[in-house]
Amino acid sequence: MKSLRLFDVKDIRLGDDQIPVPLDDEILVKVTAVGICGSDLLWFSEATTGDGGISKPFILGHEFGGIVESGETKGTRVTVDPHVPCNECEFCLDGNPNLCPEHHFAGQAPQDGALRELIAWPRNLVHSIPESFSDEDAAMLEPLGVAIHTIDLGKIRCNMTVGVYGCGPIGLMVIQLAKLAGATTIMATDRLPHRLEAAEKFGATQTILAERTEETKEILSATQDRGLDVTFEVAGDKDAVDVAIETCKPGGRVVLCGIPSSNVISFNASTARRKGLSILMVRRMKYTFPRAIELVKSGKVDIRSLVSHKYPLEKFEEAFEVAQRRKGLKVIINP
């Protein structure tokens, strides 16, 4: 079978691999769509996501879906949870499998991911999807799950005011979910005009081009210097973190979802302390796939419009170039 392996910085190669043999608790899945995530781009450009590097060539890809190729459910169209917790540690038993220290995760070195034609994965982490879902929909359910967890941490209530800083695919899903949760003001920022246009389409009440943190003044002015109830940083960018801290109201919640290229996040401690802010970090997701599937099935969340580019496995170089330059929204590879 064909697969894409990352060897070093910007050194990703198409090659042949053996077809995986499922273990007793696994099933074989034919991969039909894989989304390129911001963390994939960090691996591609930096050969790390901040806490470890490449010990051996490995396969990227954790946003994926496909068709079951083995067992009683053969032929079923599915989406796949890429996170495999131990289900035995204190954190798993406390209901926080996303914090499991003994986990493994598709496409996180050294664990091979989904940018290949076939993958064997635990059957309890493979979720069937409605026939109305496209292959790309199946791949988009993983980032939607991250957005759901992000919103859960924000604890949005009716009539709240919200800021979403970073309008990539997850940021755009956070906007949709914040609106569903009852937020009446949703202010969004990004450095790319086409992403701000998408933010307006998906429910942002005001969009601001991010330029040298000047957006802070505009947001505070719009709120009469009160600030916003909840701010979400979804850019993986220090400037966006600063804006999230500066524009959150005293006693508010700041949710940091973006993955920075540097392994350090910094902000003005005196501002955060004097405001008494609650600062929360997003660690993937937990128990969100069923909710993600229902939200898309009901039409309450649009993930299909977020897919701007699709490529076959053989055109991986163009796919990564487009994703890295952020020409569109979500780039999908169809193995």
Buried (B, 14 or more C-beta within 10 A) or exposed (E): BBBBBBEEBEEBEBEEBEEBEBEEEBBBBBBBBBBBBBBBBBBBEBBBBBEEEBEEBBBBBBBBBBBBBBEEBEEBBBBBBBBBBBEEBEBBEEEBBBBBEEBBBBBBBEBBBBBBBBBBBBBEBBBEBEEEBBBBBBBBBBBBBBBBBBBBBBBBEEEBBBBBBBBBBBBBBBBBBBBBBEBEBBBBBBBBEBBBBBBBEBBBBBBBBBEEBEBBEBBBEBBEEEBBBBBBBBBBBBBBBBBBBBBBBEEBBBBBBBBBBEEEBEBEEEEBEEBEBBBBEBBBBBBBBEBBBEBBBEEEBBBEEBBBBBBEBEBBEEBBEBBBEBEBBBBBBBB
